[in-house]
Amino acid sequence: MRRPFLAGNWKMNLDRRSALDLVNQVRAAADRRADVDVAVFPSYVYLDEVARALAGSRVRLGAQDMCHEDSGAFTGAVSAARLTPVGCESDSLGHPARRHGFGARAQLVGAKVRKALEAGIDPILCVGETIEEREDGRTEEVVKRQLVAGLASVSAAEMSKVTIAYEPVWAIGTGLTATSEQAGAVHDYLRGVLAGLFDEAVANATRIQYGGSVKPSNVSELMAVDSIDGALVGGASLDGDSFTAIIEFQN
Ligand code: 13P
């Protein structure tokens, strides 16, 4: 049985005060909903304070990316070695905003996944196609390439630490959600690829989140799909009431 995993990706939003207010609401919601895992992914600059606000709670803390190196002359980058001391337990890697906005190639994402695992940080590996790739019938080819490269150096045993997030680029921040059939089909496909890379047991145990315009009004329908194990939520995670409603989805 895969435990539902609901995560809020705050992206480059929220100031200090609103981040700390929001975290209190998320903490309370997670306490009421013990059968799901919850995480938040704030800006780097608030990780330390948010970690303190989350002390003793069920909510896990994640960063929104990290460098593939430990230290050195990487201006503007943040390494796993800087993230773990502030209480960072997870990291979203290969988010479409990083792949498409900042040119992160699939192999580089794989190197980051490796670094995260070595540092004791549980990675969320994001994969997803653009609208052009979908319309060209290349969705499976694209997500497979991203998945295979992202997991190139991961062992079957390490897969218990890894979450996959299917984030179709065309559904992110657009209000367009993949239908539960569209998302479910890609999740099933990804699980098949995992079975080929590892084995059936790993494929069945790995959580695959869906991300792309998840909101209180569509979360239950998405979560009802067998192969959808959670959500990586952007816009709707910035408001305490709406993220609470997502955490408390009906199942
Ligand atoms: P939205 O929920 O705003 O579409 O963002 C999804 C996302 O990118 C989560 O990482």
Residues whose N, C-alpha, C, O or C-beta is under 5 A from the ligand:
A	BS01	13P	N9 A171 I172 G173 T174 G211 G212 S213 V214 L232 V233 G234 G235 A236
